[in-house]
Structures are given as structure tokens and as C-alpha cells.
């Protein structure tokens, strides 16, 4: 299930300018010097099978390497708590991406898995806690392994995050992820006072996002992960921005406010309808992938955006249709 932390990270990292700025800050210099950063872009149009996981899957980017036609894939993962399955999850996904790329382009890409984590202890590596130490020592060298480039925000103080060589938007997002969630309202408001220069920088120039969109995402993250109300967040932002009247309420913000003001019964009905649509869409995607494999991928976004009547009609066709296109035909 997607968390508010996932939503905030995805909203920022889906923009390649934000993602590349963070990747450059995490990678060792010896790796960075090989990469043509001007060609850094989302991999969606270059690698098939990116929907191995749900449509909320973490992000994959691609770039050319200098001095040849080789490509590199950046597999970006976000974790807001320790996850013992992380190593195998990234390994499985990376192997899938490598073979998919070789199938399409005829050559294996280089892979760089990167993990952003916060809010707890570092992500554990591959371990066998219940196995005898001697057994682990003998077998561990023969297990599939690769190195994760880890950016652990929980190891950074507020001052250290403020001082990072990153765009103001990324520093503000990282501060919220690590030093705002779960704090008392007065602590968060005091933190926003300290982060005023970043708020004003985002207001003037948010990398790859409009100021309204960036501040909207951050504001709702604070509402979702602290005890601050929408009005408190709005007033705090207005206190620190130079021209708050020039940042209109976004469409997404209006929708969320309207949703929060719905009665409980209305909210339950909406949630039930959304749950039914999501369940049917995921069922149809599984069936399409089992029958038509990669040929089903171009229709994934269409399925996820479909209405319940459309999904019912397409589910009825799945057994007899000869192609994914025939299933999803109007």
C-alpha cells in the first residue's frame, strides 16, 4: 500500500531533474564520471516490462555512458522503514530489467540500484539470523549479491541535511521525511520557521515542478504525517512565503479538501468504489500479462484509468480475445 512517504518521494523523483540531482549526490565520483548526465531520463520508453510491480513502483531512469553505446539503468527504491526483503526485491527487479533491455536492444545494460531510506535504522543486508555462523560463512559467498547505494537520512542531522549540495526542494523534502513526521504540531511549526529560506527558495524556483505543485505536495505530507491541520499548514506557509497570494490552490488540493469534508458514509462509498475499481484493474492486468506477456504493457495505463463498467466488459473478453488490444478495444 502506498504511504504518504511514498507519495511525496514519487511526486519529486518522477521528475528527472530532481532524480538526477539526487543520484549525482549519492554515486561515487568514479562512477559519475562515466555517465552522460545530459541523457539522463525516465526509462519508461526505453525498457519493456517496467510494470513488473504495481503502477506505484519506484522509479527507473536510464542514461548513456561516455565513450560508447552502453547504457546504464538507475533503479531507485524508497523505504520509510527497515525491510529485510529489500536485497532480493531489488535483485529480482534488476535481473528482469537487464534481460528485458537485452531483449530489446541486444546488449546488457549496466545497473545501479539506489535506495533512499529514512525514519529508522539502516536497511539490513542479506542475512540468515537463524542459521549457524559457520554455515553462513560457507554459503554466503555463493549467494547472488550486488551493492546498493544507500542514502540513509536517519543518519543525518537537521543541520547536515540543510547543508547538502542539493536543490532547495530536495533538501526540504528530505527534512520533512526525516525530521517532521510524527512530531508534535508545535515542533513542526518551529521547524518550518527554521526552514523558511528553503520554503522561499521553492516558492521562487522549484526544480522541474511548479511552486504551487511542490508546496502542495509538501503541505499535504505534513497534514498526513503530523497532527497539523490544513489551515495550520496553510497559515505557516503564508507566514514564510514572499507572495503566498500568487500560489493558487491546485486542483489536487481542492479535491483533497472536498474529500476530507465529505461525511463518513459518503467517504465509505467512495472508498468502496475505488477499491472495487482497483481490484478489478489489478485482476485484469494479471490476466493480460499471463496470456499476452509484454504485449499487454502498452495497455496497463489504460486499464488502471478505466471505469468499473469498462473493466467488467474487458474481463468478459479475456478468455476469447486473441490479443491484448482486442480485450481493451472500445
Secondary structure as UniProt FT lines:
FT   HELIX           4..13
FT   HELIX           16..26
FT   HELIX           29..32
FT   TURN            33..34
FT   HELIX           37..39
FT   STRAND          41..42
FT   TURN            44..46
FT   TURN            48..49
FT   HELIX           50..52
FT   TURN            55..56
FT   STRAND          60..65
FT   TURN            66..67
FT   STRAND          71..79
FT   TURN            84..85
FT   HELIX           86..105
FT   STRAND          110..117
FT   TURN            129..130
FT   HELIX           133..139
FT   HELIX           140..142
FT   STRAND          149..152
FT   HELIX           153..155
FT   HELIX           158..162
FT   HELIX           168..179
FT   TURN            180..182
FT   HELIX           185..194
FT   HELIX           196..204
FT   TURN            207..208
FT   HELIX           211..225
FT   HELIX           230..240
FT   HELIX           244..246
FT   HELIX           251..260
FT   HELIX           264..292
FT   HELIX           293..299
FT   HELIX           300..304
FT   HELIX           308..317
FT   TURN            318..320
FT   HELIX           324..327
//
